Amino acid sequence: VPEGYMLNIPGYGSPTEIENKIEALLGEDLANEFWDRYHDNYVAQADIDQIAEWGFNSIRIPFHYKQFSETPGDVNPFGYEIVDSLLSWCAPYNMYIILDMHCAPGAQNTNDFSDSDGNVAGLWIQQSYRNWASAVWRYIADYYADEEWIAGYDLLNEPVLSGGFISSQLRQFYIQMTNTIRDVDTNHIIFIEGNWYGNDFTNLTPPFDDNMAYSFHHYVGPSHQTS
């Protein structure tokens, strides 16, 4: 998932806007060539070798839903090709992969990194987007159900609820996606993130699955633990 700050793209740096700007600059054919080279080289086997040398035992892979399903009901092989390559590089090091839906259908917040238009987080407005997100996870889980070096599925990166959608509904949406995954895969960890960029876990406890983890993203403020 390209983000504006990674490439020093001026203006709004959503993946779609980046793609549009590059195509406007280069034309369709050269833009396609650029993205082929980008995907081949942005993360390469040498990077995984270095990460393993540093002692890490897992990597988290952000993906755009379109890489697995460009339209509802469609399965895109491109995402699987990327992950399969990563698995072939990670497995010799016993390194796990966590798959992270970084851009959900309709966008889960209004930020550029979720491929929003900057105004609307459509995931919380249209049930059809939520059903599509669940379907994408089912496709992925069905494909990787028995893959040893997939650690689990991070269902939704940094949601920010809007449009009247509340935390109890977020819990039900997570349960919806989890049940869809569990229909085909009972092996892998389900990771869920709190509202407001992974910080607010209101109504997301207690756990609703026997193999799940809470993933928090802590950016600002003091860090402390209370008992």
GIPE-V633108 format. One record per pair of residues at least 12 apart in sequence whose ideal C-beta (glycine too) atoms are under 10 Angstrom apart, sorted by sequence separation. I is the first residue (numbers start at 1). J is the second residue. If there is no record, write none. Layout:
# GIPE-V633108
I|J ; I|J
This chain:
# GIPE-V633108
2|14 ; 3|15 ; 6|18 ; 9|21 ; 19|31 ; 22|34 ; 23|35 ; 47|59 ; 64|76 ; 66|78 ; 67|79 ; 68|80 ; 102|114 ; 103|115 ; 104|116 ; 107|119 ; 109|121 ; 110|122 ; 141|153 ; 178|190 ; 192|204 ; 1|14 ; 2|15 ; 4|17 ; 9|22 ; 22|35 ; 66|79 ; 67|80 ; 86|99 ; 101|114 ; 102|115 ; 103|116 ; 107|120 ; 108|121 ; 140|153 ; 177|190 ; 201|214 ; 1|15 ; 4|18 ; 7|21 ; 64|78 ; 65|79 ; 67|81 ; 68|82 ; 83|97 ; 106|120 ; 107|121 ; 108|122 ; 109|123 ; 156|170 ; 159|173 ; 178|192 ; 2|17 ; 3|18 ; 7|22 ; 19|34 ; 63|78 ; 64|79 ; 67|82 ; 68|83 ; 106|121 ; 107|122 ; 108|123 ; 109|124 ; 159|174 ; 175|190 ; 177|192 ; 192|207 ; 201|216 ; 2|18 ; 19|35 ; 22|38 ; 43|59 ; 63|79 ; 67|83 ; 83|99 ; 106|122 ; 107|123 ; 108|124 ; 137|153 ; 174|190 ; 192|208 ; 198|214 ; 200|216 ; 1|18 ; 2|19 ; 4|21 ; 18|35 ; 104|121 ; 105|122 ; 106|123 ; 107|124 ; 156|173 ; 175|192 ; 190|207 ; 192|209 ; 198|215 ; 199|216 ; 43|61 ; 61|79 ; 104|122 ; 105|123 ; 106|124 ; 137|155 ; 155|173 ; 156|174 ; 174|192 ; 190|208 ; 198|216 ; 199|217 ; 63|82 ; 104|123 ; 106|125 ; 137|156 ; 155|174 ; 173|192 ; 174|193 ; 190|209 ; 197|216 ; 198|217 ; 199|218 ; 2|22 ; 63|83 ; 79|99 ; 106|126 ; 189|209 ; 190|210 ; 192|212 ; 194|214 ; 197|217 ; 198|218 ; 199|219 ; 61|82 ; 105|126 ; 108|129 ; 134|155 ; 155|176 ; 156|177 ; 171|192 ; 190|211 ; 191|212 ; 192|213 ; 193|214 ; 194|215 ; 196|217 ; 197|218 ; 198|219 ; 199|220 ; 61|83 ; 106|128 ; 107|129 ; 108|130 ; 133|155 ; 155|177 ; 170|192 ; 189|211 ; 190|212 ; 191|213 ; 192|214 ; 193|215 ; 194|216 ; 197|219 ; 199|221 ; 105|128 ; 106|129 ; 133|156 ; 155|178 ; 170|193 ; 186|209 ; 188|211 ; 189|212 ; 190|213 ; 191|214 ; 192|215 ; 193|216 ; 194|217 ; 197|220 ; 105|129 ; 106|130 ; 153|177 ; 170|194 ; 186|210 ; 187|211 ; 189|213 ; 191|215 ; 193|217 ; 61|86 ; 104|129 ; 105|130 ; 108|133 ; 153|178 ; 170|195 ; 186|211 ; 104|130 ; 105|131 ; 106|132 ; 155|181 ; 59|86 ; 105|132 ; 106|133 ; 167|194 ; 182|209 ; 39|67 ; 104|132 ; 105|133 ; 153|181 ; 167|195 ; 181|209 ; 182|210 ; 61|90 ; 104|133 ; 105|134 ; 152|181 ; 166|195 ; 167|196 ; 179|208 ; 182|211 ; 59|89 ; 105|135 ; 165|195 ; 170|200 ; 171|201 ; 174|204 ; 178|208 ; 179|209 ; 7|38 ; 59|90 ; 68|99 ; 105|136 ; 170|201 ; 171|202 ; 172|203 ; 178|209 ; 58|90 ; 101|133 ; 104|136 ; 153|185 ; 170|202 ; 171|203 ; 2|35 ; 57|90 ; 68|101 ; 72|105 ; 123|156 ; 152|185 ; 159|192 ; 167|200 ; 170|203 ; 171|204 ; 175|208 ; 178|211 ; 157|191 ; 159|193 ; 161|195 ; 167|201 ; 168|202 ; 169|203 ; 170|204 ; 171|205 ; 174|208 ; 175|209 ; 178|212 ; 67|102 ; 101|136 ; 124|159 ; 130|165 ; 150|185 ; 152|187 ; 153|188 ; 154|189 ; 155|190 ; 156|191 ; 158|193 ; 159|194 ; 160|195 ; 161|196 ; 167|202 ; 168|203 ; 174|209 ; 2|38 ; 6|42 ; 57|93 ; 58|94 ; 59|95 ; 60|96 ; 61|97 ; 62|98 ; 63|99 ; 65|101 ; 67|103 ; 69|105 ; 101|137 ; 123|159 ; 124|160 ; 141|177 ; 145|181 ; 152|188 ; 153|189 ; 154|190 ; 155|191 ; 156|192 ; 157|193 ; 158|194 ; 159|195 ; 160|196 ; 166|202 ; 167|203 ; 168|204 ; 172|208 ; 2|39 ; 48|85 ; 52|89 ; 56|93 ; 57|94 ; 58|95 ; 59|96 ; 60|97 ; 61|98 ; 62|99 ; 63|100 ; 64|101 ; 65|102 ; 66|103 ; 123|160 ; 124|161 ; 125|162 ; 126|163 ; 141|178 ; 150|187 ; 151|188 ; 152|189 ; 153|190 ; 154|191 ; 155|192 ; 156|193 ; 158|195 ; 159|196 ; 160|197 ; 166|203 ; 167|204 ; 171|208 ; 48|86 ; 51|89 ; 52|90 ; 57|95 ; 58|96 ; 59|97 ; 60|98 ; 61|99 ; 62|100 ; 63|101 ; 64|102 ; 65|103 ; 99|137 ; 121|159 ; 123|161 ; 124|162 ; 125|163 ; 142|180 ; 147|185 ; 150|188 ; 151|189 ; 152|190 ; 153|191 ; 154|192 ; 155|193 ; 158|196 ; 159|197 ; 160|198 ; 174|212 ; 39|78 ; 43|82 ; 47|86 ; 51|90 ; 56|95 ; 57|96 ; 58|97 ; 59|98 ; 60|99 ; 61|100 ; 62|101 ; 63|102 ; 64|103 ; 65|104 ; 66|105 ; 101|140 ; 121|160 ; 123|162 ; 124|163 ; 125|164 ; 130|169 ; 134|173 ; 137|176 ; 138|177 ; 141|180 ; 142|181 ; 145|184 ; 146|185 ; 148|187 ; 150|189 ; 152|191 ; 153|192 ; 154|193 ; 158|197 ; 159|198 ; 160|199 ; 161|200 ; 2|42 ; 45|85 ; 48|88 ; 49|89 ; 52|92 ; 53|93 ; 56|96 ; 58|98 ; 60|100 ; 62|102 ; 63|103 ; 64|104 ; 65|105 ; 121|161 ; 122|162 ; 123|163 ; 124|164 ; 125|165 ; 133|173 ; 137|177 ; 141|181 ; 144|184 ; 145|185 ; 147|187 ; 151|191 ; 157|197 ; 158|198 ; 160|200 ; 44|85 ; 45|86 ; 48|89 ; 52|93 ; 61|102 ; 62|103 ; 64|105 ; 65|106 ; 99|140 ; 121|162 ; 122|163 ; 124|165 ; 136|177 ; 137|178 ; 138|179 ; 139|180 ; 140|181 ; 141|182 ; 142|183 ; 143|184 ; 144|185 ; 145|186 ; 146|187 ; 147|188 ; 157|198 ; 158|199 ; 159|200 ; 39|81 ; 43|85 ; 47|89 ; 48|90 ; 51|93 ; 52|94 ; 60|102 ; 65|107 ; 99|141 ; 114|156 ; 120|162 ; 121|163 ; 123|165 ; 124|166 ; 130|172 ; 134|176 ; 135|177 ; 138|180 ; 141|183 ; 142|184 ; 143|185 ; 145|187 ; 146|188 ; 156|198 ; 39|82 ; 43|86 ; 45|88 ; 46|89 ; 49|92 ; 52|95 ; 114|157 ; 120|163 ; 130|173 ; 133|176 ; 134|177 ; 137|180 ; 138|181 ; 141|184 ; 142|185 ; 144|187 ; 145|188 ; 45|89 ; 48|92 ; 49|93 ; 51|95 ; 113|157 ; 114|158 ; 116|160 ; 121|165 ; 133|177 ; 134|178 ; 136|180 ; 137|181 ; 138|182 ; 140|184 ; 141|185 ; 144|188 ; 154|198 ; 40|85 ; 44|89 ; 45|90 ; 48|93 ; 99|144 ; 113|158 ; 114|159 ; 124|169 ; 131|176 ; 134|179 ; 135|180 ; 138|183 ; 139|184 ; 140|185 ; 141|186 ; 39|85 ; 43|89 ; 114|160 ; 124|170 ; 127|173 ; 130|176 ; 131|177 ; 134|180 ; 138|184 ; 141|187 ; 48|95 ; 97|144 ; 108|155 ; 109|156 ; 111|158 ; 130|177 ; 133|180 ; 134|181 ; 137|184 ; 138|185 ; 141|188 ; 16|64 ; 108|156 ; 109|157 ; 137|185 ; 140|188 ; 15|64 ; 66|115 ; 108|157 ; 109|158 ; 111|160 ; 124|173 ; 131|180 ; 141|190 ; 16|66 ; 64|114 ; 65|115 ; 97|147 ; 108|158 ; 109|159 ; 110|160 ; 123|173 ; 15|66 ; 62|113 ; 64|115 ; 99|150 ; 104|155 ; 108|159 ; 109|160 ; 96|148 ; 97|149 ; 98|150 ; 99|151 ; 100|152 ; 101|153 ; 102|154 ; 104|156 ; 107|159 ; 108|160 ; 109|161 ; 110|162 ; 96|149 ; 97|150 ; 98|151 ; 99|152 ; 100|153 ; 101|154 ; 104|157 ; 107|160 ; 108|161 ; 109|162 ; 137|190 ; 94|148 ; 95|149 ; 96|150 ; 97|151 ; 98|152 ; 99|153 ; 100|154 ; 101|155 ; 102|156 ; 103|157 ; 108|162 ; 94|149 ; 96|151 ; 97|152 ; 98|153 ; 99|154 ; 100|155 ; 101|156 ; 102|157 ; 104|159 ; 72|128 ; 91|147 ; 93|149 ; 95|151 ; 96|152 ; 98|154 ; 99|155 ; 100|156 ; 101|157 ; 102|158 ; 72|129 ; 79|136 ; 83|140 ; 87|144 ; 91|148 ; 92|149 ; 100|157 ; 155|212 ; 158|215 ; 91|149 ; 100|158 ; 157|215 ; 3|62 ; 72|131 ; 73|132 ; 80|139 ; 84|143 ; 90|149 ; 152|211 ; 153|212 ; 154|213 ; 156|215 ; 158|217 ; 1|61 ; 72|132 ; 75|135 ; 76|136 ; 79|139 ; 80|140 ; 83|143 ; 84|144 ; 87|147 ; 90|150 ; 152|212 ; 155|215 ; 157|217 ; 1|62 ; 71|132 ; 74|135 ; 75|136 ; 79|140 ; 83|144 ; 87|148 ; 88|149 ; 152|213 ; 154|215 ; 1|63 ; 2|64 ; 73|135 ; 87|149 ; 108|170 ; 151|213 ; 1|64 ; 69|132 ; 72|135 ; 76|139 ; 80|143 ; 84|147 ; 86|149 ; 87|150 ; 152|215 ; 65|129 ; 69|133 ; 72|136 ; 75|139 ; 79|143 ; 80|144 ; 83|147 ; 74|139 ; 75|140 ; 1|67 ; 69|135 ; 77|143 ; 65|132 ; 68|135 ; 69|136 ; 75|142 ; 83|150 ; 65|133 ; 68|136 ; 75|143 ; 67|136 ; 68|137 ; 65|135 ; 66|136 ; 69|139 ; 65|136 ; 68|139 ; 69|140 ; 65|137 ; 68|140 ; 63|136 ; 68|143 ; 101|177 ; 63|140 ; 108|193 ; 109|195 ; 111|197 ; 15|102 ; 16|103 ; 109|196 ; 15|103 ; 109|197 ; 14|103 ; 61|150 ; 99|188 ; 98|188 ; 58|149 ; 60|151 ; 63|154 ; 98|189 ; 100|191 ; 59|151 ; 62|154 ; 96|188 ; 99|191 ; 14|107 ; 58|151 ; 61|154 ; 96|189 ; 98|191 ; 100|193 ; 18|112 ; 57|151 ; 58|152 ; 60|154 ; 63|157 ; 17|112 ; 62|157 ; 16|112 ; 19|115 ; 14|111 ; 15|112 ; 18|115 ; 60|157 ; 13|111 ; 14|112 ; 15|113 ; 17|115 ; 1|100 ; 3|102 ; 12|111 ; 13|112 ; 14|113 ; 15|114 ; 16|115 ; 1|101 ; 12|112 ; 13|113 ; 14|114 ; 15|115 ; 16|116 ; 17|117 ; 1|102 ; 11|112 ; 14|115 ; 16|117 ; 17|118 ; 1|103 ; 14|116 ; 9|112 ; 14|117 ; 12|116 ; 14|118 ; 12|117 ; 12|118 ; 5|112 ; 6|113 ; 3|111 ; 4|112 ; 5|113 ; 3|112 ; 4|113 ; 3|113 ; 2|113 ; 3|114 ; 1|113 ; 3|115 ; 1|114 ; 1|115 ; 98|213 ; 100|215 ; 98|215 ; 60|191 ; 60|215 ; 1|157
